[in-house]
Amino acid sequence: MQEGTAKPGTNAQTKTASTKAGTPASEPGGDLASVKKPCDLLKAADATNLFPTSPENLDANSCQARDAKDVLVRFNLYRDKGLKDITPVNPQAELSDTTVGAHKAKLIKKAVTSTACAVTIEVSAISRVDVVGTGGRTLDVSCDSAMAVAKAIEPNLP
């Protein structure tokens, strides 16, 4: 949920909230500094089950792929922003508390557009991973895709 505007399939950051990324989290157990390639958070078997093509690392903080439902799913690592730092871009965004595995999370329906969905997973008070699904035929399709990827990467998070 990085600041910046992007269109699905571009190399720019997906805009879903206003934050800054950069420094590693310093809280014990919440350090994402060891993650050098974000796509490595997906086990090979999960990547194969979720995506018809291999996910692509866009940079040190972002990974994306298009799933079989034609939803572009991207996840972004925020090494210095926690759940408390989420500021939705879309005024119609619908935030709710949830969990993904053992991690606290937020579900953000209509994150950017009326059919975009984000699942934001807390790694520590000052770090998180945002999984964003865009381009689904419906909001539910985008949310299902984002949640499937969130559930796949969650066991691999600190």
Secondary structure, 3 states (H helix, E strand, C coil): CECCCCCCCCCCCCECECCCCCCCCCCCCCCCCCCCCHHHHCCHHHHHHHCCCCCEEEECCEEEEECCCCCEEEEEEECCCCHHHCCECCCCCEEEEEEECCEEEEEEECCCCCCCEEEEEEEECCEEEEEEEECCCCHHHHHHHHHHHHHHHHHHCC
